[in-house]
Amino acid sequence: MPQLRCAPGRLSRGRTGVGLLIRHIVFFTAKPDQLDAVVAGLEQLGKIPSASHFEVRRNARVDQIGNEVDVVVYAEFADAAALAAYKAHPIYAETTLKVRPLRELRLAADIEV
């Protein structure tokens, strides 16, 4: 098992000198009766080649405290440049135009690991 080192705001597994993987996690709530359309629209983002891993999943709603989120997009990128290329891709712009009117909330986080 790799030795873990803690630094402020980061848990390291000894990857010094190596570019950090970026986990891009986005939470959405859909407008009433628009969940299927939101999922279908977001799935188009998986066609963008710069992600090394991409998923769109409906919330399983098993948390006992809160289940407001309807859909989660989870993607992994080799580095910040790959994430920037993903967001600059024409499919990203098209998807945003289609999905934005169908959703209410969008919260995103990008985590370096």
VOBA-1610 file (N, C-alpha, C; in pm, whole numbers, padded with zeros to 5 digits, always signed):
BEGIN
Met+00085-00118+00000Met+00000+00000+00000Met+00089+00124+00000Pro+00057+00226-00085Pro+00140+00345-00089Pro+00132+00424+00041Gln+00243+00486+00074Gln+00245+00571+00193Gln+00167+00698+00164Leu+00079+00736+00255Leu-00003+00856+00238Leu+00059+00972+00312Arg+00066+01085+00246Arg+00115+01207+00309Arg+00007+01312+00299Cys-00019+01380+00406Cys-00121+01483+00407Cys-00059+01621+00396Ala-00121+01704+00315Ala-00084+01844+00302Ala-00214+01923+00310Pro-00206+02052+00337Pro-00329+02130+00346Pro-00415+02113+00221Gly-00538+02061+00239Gly-00632+02048+00130Gly-00604+01935+00032Arg-00506+01851+00059Arg-00473+01747-00038Arg-00423+01622+00034Leu-00462+01509-00017Leu-00412+01380+00030Leu-00325+01327-00083Ser-00200+01303-00055Ser-00105+01263-00159Ser-00068+01118-00146Arg-00050+01052-00258Arg-00002+00914-00261Arg+00136+00909-00324Gly+00215+01014-00302Gly+00351+01014-00351Gly+00366+01041-00499Arg+00274+01112-00560Arg+00280+01139-00704Arg+00355+01268-00732Thr+00455+01299-00658Thr+00530+01422-00678Thr+00593+01422-00816Gly+00588+01538-00881Gly+00646+01553-01013Gly+00559+01501-01125Val+00442+01449-01093Val+00351+01395-01194Val+00229+01485-01197Gly+00176+01512-01318Gly+00055+01591-01330Gly-00060+01528-01253Leu-00143+01610-01195Leu-00253+01560-01114Leu-00374+01528-01199Leu-00433+01413-01174Leu-00559+01375-01235Leu-00667+01468-01181Ile-00761+01506-01265Ile-00871+01591-01221Ile-01001+01512-01230Arg-01070+01505-01118Arg-01204+01446-01114Arg-01304+01561-01122His-01386+01559-01223His-01487+01663-01249His-01622+01603-01212Ile-01686+01659-01109Ile-01812+01605-01058Ile-01915+01716-01063Val-02029+01688-01129Val-02133+01790-01146Val-02266+01730-01104Phe-02339+01804-01020Phe-02470+01762-00971Phe-02577+01847-01037Phe-02686+01783-01078Phe-02796+01853-01144Phe-02928+01818-01078Thr-03020+01914-01076Thr-03161+01885-01051Thr-03235+01920-01179Ala-03331+01836-01213Ala-03409+01856-01335Ala-03540+01925-01302Lys-03589+02002-01397Lys-03723+02058-01383Lys-03823+01942-01388Pro-03943+01963-01335Pro-04042+01855-01335Pro-04061+01794-01475Asp-04067+01663-01479Asp-04089+01587-01602Asp-03979+01604-01706Gln-03860+01649-01667Gln-03750+01668-01762Gln-03629+01579-01733Leu-03641+01489-01637Leu-03526+01408-01596Leu-03470+01326-01712Asp-03555+01257-01786Asp-03506+01175-01896Asp-03435+01260-02001Ala-03488+01377-02031Ala-03426+01465-02130Ala-03292+01518-02081Val-03282+01549-01952Val-03156+01596-01895Val-03051+01485-01905Val-03086+01364-01866Val-02992+01252-01872Val-02949+01228-02016Ala-03043+01225-02109Ala-03009+01202-02250Ala-02916+01311-02303Gly-02945+01435-02266Gly-02859+01544-02310Gly-02719+01534-02253Leu-02708+01507-02124Leu-02577+01498-02060Leu-02495+01379-02112Glu-02562+01273-02151Glu-02490+01157-02204Glu-02413+01190-02332Gln-02453+01293-02403Gln-02383+01335-02524Gln-02241+01381-02492Leu-02220+01429-02371Leu-02085+01474-02331Leu-01984+01360-02333Gly-02031+01238-02321Gly-01943+01122-02326Gly-01876+01102-02461Lys-01923+01170-02563Lys-01862+01161-02697Lys-01737+01248-02709Ile-01715+01335-02611Ile-01598+01422-02614Ile-01476+01340-02576Pro-01373+01336-02661Pro-01263+01242-02639Pro-01163+01277-02529Ser-01165+01396-02474Ser-01060+01435-02379Ser-01076+01374-02239Ala-01192+01318-02207Ala-01211+01254-02076Ala-01156+01113-02080Ser-01080+01076-01977Ser-01031+00938-01969Ser-01136+00845-01909His-01234+00903-01839His-01346+00827-01783His-01466+00922-01781Phe-01584+00871-01814Phe-01704+00956-01816Phe-01826+00873-01779Glu-01910+00928-01690Glu-02035+00862-01650Glu-02144+00967-01629Val-02267+00929-01661Val-02386+01004-01621Val-02472+00905-01544Arg-02507+00940-01422Arg-02585+00849-01338Arg-02699+00924-01269Arg-02812+00856-01259Arg-02924+00909-01179Arg-02893+00884-01032Asn-02936+00975-00948Asn-02917+00960-00804Asn-02995+00838-00756Ala-02929+00749-00684Ala-02996+00629-00631Ala-03086+00663-00513Arg-03072+00782-00458Arg-03157+00832-00348Arg-03158+00739-00226Val-03038+00699-00183Val-03029+00614-00064Val-02979+00691+00058Asp-02939+00816+00040Asp-02892+00896+00153Asp-03010+00928+00245Gln-02988+00917+00374Gln-03096+00939+00469Gln-03120+01086+00501Ile-03031+01173+00459Ile-03045+01315+00494Ile-03097+01399+00377Gly-03040+01380+00260Gly-03082+01463+00148Gly-03069+01391+00015Asn-03168+01409-00070Asn-03170+01346-00201Asn-03218+01442-00308Glu-03181+01569-00295Glu-03229+01670-00387Glu-03171+01655-00528Val-03050+01601-00537Val-02983+01588-00666Val-03050+01479-00747Asp-03072+01505-00876Asp-03132+01406-00966Asp-03028+01329-01047Val-02925+01400-01093Val-02828+01341-01185Val-02687+01385-01147Val-02591+01293-01164Val-02451+01323-01139Val-02371+01292-01266Val-02287+01387-01306Val-02188+01363-01411Val-02054+01350-01341Tyr-01985+01239-01371Tyr-01853+01215-01314Tyr-01757+01189-01429Ala-01650+01267-01435Ala-01551+01249-01541Ala-01412+01264-01483Glu-01317+01198-01545Glu-01177+01210-01506Glu-01096+01260-01625Phe-01001+01349-01595Phe-00916+01409-01697Phe-00771+01397-01655Ala-00685+01374-01751Ala-00543+01356-01722Ala-00482+01479-01658Asp-00534+01597-01693Asp-00479+01722-01640Asp-00575+01836-01670Ala-00538+01956-01628Ala-00623+02074-01648Ala-00642+02104-01796Ala-00542+02077-01877Ala-00554+02101-02021Ala-00661+02011-02084Ala-00669+01888-02040Ala-00771+01796-02092Ala-00910+01842-02050Leu-00925+01890-01926Leu-01054+01944-01882Leu-01090+02068-01963Ala-00994+02156-01988Ala-01019+02276-02067Ala-01060+02239-02210Ala-00997+02136-02267Ala-01033+02092-02402Ala-01175+02037-02405Tyr-01214+01966-02300Tyr-01351+01914-02286Tyr-01451+02028-02286Lys-01424+02131-02207Lys-01517+02243-02197Lys-01517+02331-02321Ala-01412+02325-02402Ala-01404+02403-02526Ala-01462+02328-02646His-01495+02201-02630His-01544+02119-02741His-01684+02164-02783Pro-01715+02161-02913Pro-01848+02202-02960Pro-01963+02120-02900Ile-01941+01993-02870Ile-02047+01912-02808Ile-02082+01967-02671Tyr-01982+02019-02598Tyr-02007+02078-02466Tyr-02100+02198-02479Ala-02070+02285-02576Ala-02152+02404-02597Ala-02295+02365-02638Glu-02308+02269-02729Glu-02440+02223-02773Glu-02519+02164-02657Thr-02452+02084-02576Thr-02519+02020-02463Thr-02567+02124-02362Thr-02483+02223-02336Thr-02521+02329-02244Thr-02648+02400-02292Leu-02653+02430-02420Leu-02772+02498-02475Leu-02898+02412-02463Lys-02884+02280-02479Lys-02999+02191-02470Lys-03042+02165-02326Val-02945+02144-02236Val-02977+02100-02100Val-03011+02216-02007Arg-02948+02331-02024Arg-02970+02442-01931Arg-03119+02475-01910Pro-03201+02482-02015Pro-03343+02514-01991Pro-03422+02402-01924Leu-03365+02282-01918Leu-03435+02167-01860Leu-03399+02141-01715Arg-03302+02211-01664Arg-03254+02186-01528Arg-03275+02308-01441Glu-03268+02284-01311Glu-03279+02394-01216Glu-03144+02425-01153Leu-03079+02325-01095Leu-02956+02345-01021Leu-02841+02275-01090Arg-02725+02340-01086Arg-02600+02279-01133Arg-02492+02318-01036Leu-02429+02220-00973Leu-02317+02242-00883Leu-02201+02157-00932Ala-02084+02219-00945Ala-01968+02146-00996Ala-01850+02158-00901Ala-01768+02053-00902Ala-01644+02052-00826Ala-01538+01982-00909Asp-01418+02037-00907Asp-01304+01976-00974Asp-01199+01946-00868Ile-01165+01818-00855Ile-01077+01772-00749Ile-00948+01719-00811Glu-00835+01768-00765Glu-00706+01716-00812Glu-00665+01600-00723Val-00627+01489-00786Val-00583+01371-00710Val-00453+01319-00768
//
